[in-house]
């Protein structure tokens, strides 16, 4: 069993860890239990990747969406047609909340992350200028404490279906693995060099 908090502490003892980069969103909230308490204790930043749930939280993907044959999501159980249909309930919650705030679902998903803690800085990926501009708008959405709680409470009632990664890809998660020449997970501070 992996113990991310222990791994972060060990790395931090060798060289202060400036930030941890890992998946976190309303679609994947495990870091709240596994790493965030340690990060807060150590004063380490958190950089959520896939803050829009690999695009699912934008409301632009549904059960009818056909991915390109090279799209990684074709291998992700959570993105099977049946699971997208079931998991749409989460997007519906976010979309309804977004309408009340006069924002897009993507902006709400990002604003929710930004409102969690000042040391959380999500990095949504996109190849489209219009999506970049939309995502930047998430920083302008002001959420009260009650606003932050509303999607949390509503989403906690939604049972998500499908594994986050295929069995093959899961073996690389949370291990600080090197994949295709890129280091993942722990980003060490070079300030003390």
N, C-alpha and C positions, 0 to 999 in steps of 0.2 A: 504494500500500500504506500503510495506517494504521500509525503508530508511537505507540501510546498513551503509552509512557514519555516520549517526546520532548514530547508535548503536555502531559503532567502537569508536566514540568520547566519548560516555557515559562510555564504558568499560575502555577506556584509562584514563579517569578522575579518576576512582577508583584505577586502577593499570596499569602502562604502558604496552601496548600491544606490545610484541616483534615481533610477526608475525601473519598474517592471513592466514589460510589455506582454499583455495576454488578452485573450478574448473576454469581453464583458459587455453585456447589454441586457435589455429587458427579455431577450431571447435566451441568455445564458448568464445566470446570476450566481453560480457557484463561487466565484471569487469573493463574494461577500462573507462567506464562511471560511474559505481556505487560505486566502492571502491578505485580504484587506486589513484585518486586525494587526498582522505583523507589519505591514507597510506603514500603517499609522503610527505604530509604536516606534519604528526605526526612522520615521521622517522620510520615507521613500515615496517617490511619486509613482503614479499608476497611469499607464498609457493603454487604454482599451483599444484593441484591434477588433475589427468586425463589430463596431458599435451599433451598426444597423442590421445586425443579424444576417450578414452576408447578403444584404439587400432586402430581406424578407420584411423587415419592420417599416420599409418605405411605403408599403401598400401597393407597390407596383408589381408584385409577384403573387400569383394565386395558384390554385390547383390546375388551372388550364395553361399556365405558363409552360412554354417549351424552351428548354435551354439548348444552346449550341452544343454540339457533340463534344467539344473540347472544354466545356464549362465544368469546373471542379465540383459544383453543386450536384452534378449528375451522380457523383459517388457518395454523397452525403445522405444517410438514411432520413434525416430530418426533412430533406427536400424531395422525398418521394411524393408522387401525386396525392396519395391517400393522406400522408402526414401533413402536407401543405393544406389540404382541405380541413383537417382537424385543427391544425395550428393557426388557421385563419382567425380563430376566436381571439387570439392575442392581438393581432393586427386590428381587428374590429374595435377592441378596447382602446387602443392607441389612437385610431382614426377618430373615434367619437370624442375623445379628449382633445385631440388636435383641432377639431371643428370648433369646440368651445373656446379655445385659445387663439383662434384664427391663425393657425399654423398648419404645416404639413406633418404627417406622421413622422417623417425623418427628422424634422426639426424638434419635435417633442421627444423622440428617442434620444437625441443628442443633448437637448436641454436637461432632460432627466439625469443623464450622466454627469453633466457639468454641475448640476445642483447637489450631487452627492457629497462631494468634498472638494476643496480648492486644489488639492494635489492630484486630481483626476483630470487628465487631458486626453480625450478620445481622438483617434486618428482615422476618420472614415476615408475609404479609398474610392476614387471615381476616375473615369476617363472623360467625363463630360463636364464642360464649363457650367451648364445649367444646374447640374447636380452639385457642383462645388459651391455655386452661389446659394442654392437652397440649403446646403449643409451649413454654410457660414451663418445663415439666418437663425440657426439653432442657438447660437450664442446670444442672440438678442431676445429670445423668448424668456420672459421672467416667470419663474415658478415660485410660488409661496411654499411653505412647509406642507400645507394641505394639498397643494398641487402635486408635490413630489409623492405624497402618500397615495393619492387617488390612483394613478396607474400601477403603483406597487401593489396595492390591495386588490385591484381588479385583476391584474395579471397573475397574482398568486393563486387565484381561483381557477386559472386555465391550466389544464394538464397538457403539457407539451408532449408530442409523440415523435419518436425517432431519435436515434443517437446523433450526437453532435458531429461525429466524424465516422468514417468507415473504420473497420478494425485495423486495416493497414495504417491509416493516418493517425489513429489514436495512439499508436505506439510512440509517436514522436512528440505528443503533447505533454507539456509540463516537465520536460527533461533537460531543458536548455540545449536541445539537440541542434546539430548543424544539418541543414537540409538545403541542398542546391547551393552550398557555399555561403549561406546566410545564417548568422547566429540568431537564435530566437530566445525569448524569455528574459534572461537577466542582462541588464545594461549597466555596466560598472562605471562608476564615476572616475574620471581620470584627473580630477582636481588635486589629488594628493600626490601626483607624480613629482 
